[in-house]
Amino acid sequence: MKRITVVLGLFLLVAQSSFAENQSENQVVGSLPYSNQWEYEKPDSYLFLVYDPQSLSSATIVHGAYNISTDSKASLYGVNYFTKLGSLLPPAQKELALWLRLSLEFSSPSTGISSDTPLSTASSTGQIFLGRVGAGPMLTWDLTSFLKPFVGTELWGYAYRHTASINSADFTGQGLMIEPMLGVETRIIEPVHAMAQVGYNQSLLHSSSGIIGNGASVSFGLGAMF
């Protein structure tokens, strides 16, 4: 009987200890009603829908006997995806973290076509189909509970095709750019966040008809955390 009492007592002691440990692990660390719980559950990734107007190297592209005219900017739309690689400092409210950013964007501006040779009205317009994809590191800092400034750089390539009913006005081009950037991300209401950034495009490689020019760019995004 004495042995049974001892075993039962040890069992109850272990069970009580296990229950206390589980309660500690599941304890809410933010202040009620969980207003700052997000500080202890920092997301590992963000997905933003972005608007990215890019300056063109020229509003007129000369291709053979044709002058292809378009706006001075191409309005690109797409997605930016940020995934955290790791924290550079011990966990704290003001976290310094390294991220990988990926981007995929598209645009399709219309063009006007002129030439010294006679052109029919139906053949005087065209379309540029432009896409860009990029990747690069980004460093973020939790300045406040609402603001996260960041700096980074992105290596991105683009390709495009101009199409028209005139076969000789169909052509392609591509290029490779590097873009240092800085910006800020802010939470609006969980899980919705907004982003704004300014960068400077510098051409590394491009075909004879590369159309993205060097210079500053500003882009905006609206997205969610995961």
C-alpha positions as CSV (number, residue, x, y, z in Angstrom):
1,M,0.0,0.0,0.0
2,K,2.9,2.3,0.9
3,R,4.5,1.6,-2.5
4,I,1.3,2.4,-4.4
5,T,0.9,5.7,-2.5
6,V,4.5,6.7,-3.4
7,V,4.1,5.8,-7.1
8,L,0.8,7.7,-7.2
9,G,2.4,10.7,-5.6
10,L,5.3,10.7,-8.1
11,F,2.8,10.4,-11.0
12,L,0.8,13.4,-9.7
13,L,4.0,15.4,-9.3
14,V,5.1,14.7,-12.9
15,A,1.7,15.4,-14.3
16,Q,1.5,18.7,-12.4
17,S,5.0,19.7,-13.7
18,S,4.0,18.8,-17.3
19,F,0.8,20.8,-17.1
20,A,2.7,23.8,-15.7
21,E,5.2,23.6,-18.5
22,N,2.5,23.4,-21.2
23,Q,0.7,26.4,-19.7
24,S,4.0,28.3,-19.8
25,E,4.6,27.4,-23.5
26,N,1.1,28.5,-24.5
27,Q,1.0,31.6,-22.5
28,V,0.2,34.8,-24.4
29,V,3.2,37.1,-24.1
30,G,1.4,40.2,-25.5
31,S,-0.7,42.5,-23.3
32,L,-4.4,41.8,-23.4
33,P,-6.3,42.0,-25.6
34,Y,-3.2,40.8,-27.5
35,S,-2.5,44.3,-28.9
36,N,1.3,43.7,-29.1
37,Q,1.2,39.9,-29.6
38,W,2.4,40.5,-33.2
39,E,5.8,41.6,-31.8
40,Y,6.4,38.1,-30.6
41,E,5.0,36.4,-33.7
42,K,6.9,38.2,-36.4
43,P,6.0,36.9,-39.9
44,D,8.5,35.1,-42.1
45,S,7.2,36.4,-45.4
46,Y,5.2,39.1,-47.2
47,L,3.5,39.2,-50.5
48,F,2.8,42.6,-52.1
49,L,0.9,43.6,-55.2
50,V,3.0,46.4,-56.7
51,Y,2.7,49.3,-59.0
52,D,6.1,50.1,-60.5
53,P,6.4,52.9,-63.2
54,Q,9.8,52.5,-65.0
55,S,11.4,55.3,-67.0
56,L,12.2,54.3,-70.6
57,S,15.5,55.2,-72.2
58,S,13.7,57.0,-74.9
59,A,10.1,57.7,-75.8
60,T,11.0,56.8,-79.4
61,I,12.5,53.5,-80.6
62,V,14.1,53.5,-84.0
63,H,13.7,50.1,-85.7
64,G,14.8,50.0,-89.4
65,A,12.6,52.4,-91.3
66,Y,10.1,52.8,-88.4
67,N,9.9,55.2,-85.5
68,I,8.1,53.5,-82.6
69,S,6.8,56.1,-80.1
70,T,5.3,55.4,-76.6
71,D,5.0,57.1,-73.2
72,S,8.2,58.1,-71.4
73,K,7.3,55.6,-68.6
74,A,6.1,52.0,-68.6
75,S,3.6,51.2,-65.8
76,L,4.5,47.7,-64.5
77,Y,2.2,45.7,-62.3
78,G,3.1,42.5,-60.5
79,V,4.1,40.9,-57.2
80,N,7.0,41.3,-54.7
81,Y,7.7,38.4,-52.3
82,F,9.9,38.9,-49.3
83,T,11.1,35.9,-47.2
84,K,13.2,36.2,-44.1
85,L,16.6,34.6,-44.1
86,G,17.4,35.3,-40.4
87,S,17.7,37.9,-37.7
88,L,21.1,39.6,-37.3
89,L,20.5,40.5,-33.6
90,P,19.0,38.6,-30.6
91,P,15.2,38.6,-30.7
92,A,13.8,42.0,-29.6
93,Q,11.1,44.4,-30.3
94,K,13.3,46.4,-32.7
95,E,14.6,43.5,-34.9
96,L,17.3,43.8,-37.5
97,A,16.7,41.1,-40.1
98,L,18.0,39.9,-43.5
99,W,15.5,39.1,-46.2
100,L,15.4,37.8,-49.8
101,R,13.2,39.7,-52.1
102,L,11.8,38.3,-55.4
103,S,9.9,40.3,-58.0
104,L,7.8,39.5,-61.1
105,E,6.2,42.4,-63.0
106,F,4.5,43.0,-66.4
107,S,3.4,45.9,-68.6
108,S,1.9,46.3,-72.1
109,P,2.0,49.9,-73.3
110,S,0.6,50.8,-76.7
111,T,2.8,52.5,-79.4
112,G,2.4,54.6,-82.4
113,I,4.4,53.8,-85.6
114,S,5.6,56.3,-88.2
115,S,7.8,56.0,-91.2
116,D,8.9,57.7,-94.4
117,T,7.2,55.0,-96.3
118,P,3.4,55.1,-96.7
119,L,1.5,53.3,-93.9
120,S,-2.2,52.4,-93.7
121,T,-4.2,53.7,-90.8
122,A,-4.7,50.1,-89.5
123,S,-0.9,49.6,-89.4
124,S,0.0,52.7,-87.5
125,T,-0.2,51.3,-84.0
126,G,1.5,48.5,-82.0
127,Q,2.0,47.0,-78.6
128,I,5.0,46.4,-76.3
129,F,4.8,43.3,-74.0
130,L,7.3,43.9,-71.3
131,G,8.2,41.6,-68.3
132,R,10.8,41.8,-65.6
133,V,12.0,39.3,-62.9
134,G,14.5,40.0,-60.1
135,A,16.0,38.9,-56.8
136,G,18.2,40.4,-54.2
137,P,19.0,40.9,-50.4
138,M,17.1,43.3,-48.2
139,L,17.9,44.5,-44.6
140,T,15.0,45.6,-42.4
141,W,14.7,47.3,-39.0
142,D,11.7,47.5,-36.8
143,L,11.7,51.2,-36.1
144,T,8.3,51.3,-34.4
145,S,5.4,48.9,-34.1
146,F,4.1,50.4,-37.3
147,L,7.2,51.3,-39.4
148,K,9.8,49.0,-40.8
149,P,12.5,50.9,-42.9
150,F,14.6,48.8,-45.3
151,V,17.6,49.0,-47.6
152,G,18.5,46.6,-50.3
153,T,19.6,45.9,-53.8
154,E,18.1,43.9,-56.6
155,L,19.5,42.3,-59.7
156,W,16.7,42.1,-62.3
157,G,16.4,41.3,-66.0
158,Y,13.7,42.3,-68.5
159,A,12.6,41.2,-71.9
160,Y,10.1,42.7,-74.3
161,R,8.5,42.2,-77.7
162,H,7.0,44.8,-79.9
163,T,4.2,43.5,-82.1
164,A,2.3,45.3,-85.0
165,S,0.4,44.3,-88.1
166,I,3.5,45.4,-90.0
167,N,5.8,42.3,-89.9
168,S,8.9,44.4,-90.2
169,A,7.9,46.3,-87.0
170,D,8.0,43.2,-84.9
171,F,11.1,43.0,-82.8
172,T,12.4,41.9,-79.3
173,G,14.9,43.2,-76.8
174,Q,16.3,42.5,-73.3
175,G,18.5,43.9,-70.6
176,L,20.0,43.3,-67.1
177,M,19.8,46.0,-64.4
178,I,21.0,46.5,-60.8
179,E,18.9,48.6,-58.5
180,P,20.0,49.8,-55.0
181,M,16.9,50.9,-53.0
182,L,15.5,52.1,-49.8
183,G,12.0,52.2,-48.5
184,V,9.5,51.6,-45.7
185,E,6.9,49.0,-44.9
186,T,4.0,49.8,-42.6
187,R,1.1,47.8,-41.2
188,I,-2.4,49.3,-41.8
189,I,-4.5,46.7,-40.1
190,E,-3.4,43.1,-39.6
191,P,-2.7,41.3,-41.9
192,V,-2.7,44.2,-44.5
193,H,0.6,46.0,-45.0
194,A,1.7,48.8,-47.4
195,M,5.1,49.5,-48.9
196,A,6.8,52.3,-50.7
197,Q,10.4,52.4,-52.1
198,V,12.7,54.5,-54.2
199,G,15.6,53.0,-56.2
200,Y,18.1,53.8,-58.8
201,N,18.3,51.7,-61.9
202,Q,21.7,51.1,-63.5
203,S,22.0,49.2,-66.7
204,L,24.6,46.3,-66.8
205,L,23.8,44.7,-70.1
206,H,21.2,45.4,-72.8
207,S,20.5,44.5,-76.4
208,S,20.8,47.2,-79.2
209,S,17.1,48.1,-78.5
210,G,17.1,48.0,-74.7
211,I,14.3,50.3,-73.5
212,I,14.7,50.6,-69.7
213,G,16.8,53.7,-68.9
214,N,19.1,54.5,-66.0
215,G,17.6,56.7,-63.3
216,A,15.5,56.9,-60.2
217,S,12.3,54.9,-59.8
218,V,9.5,54.9,-57.2
219,S,7.1,52.0,-56.6
220,F,4.2,51.2,-54.2
221,G,2.7,48.0,-52.9
222,L,-0.2,46.6,-50.9
223,G,-0.1,43.1,-49.4
224,A,-0.3,40.7,-46.6
225,M,2.0,38.8,-44.2
226,F,2.3,35.1,-43.8
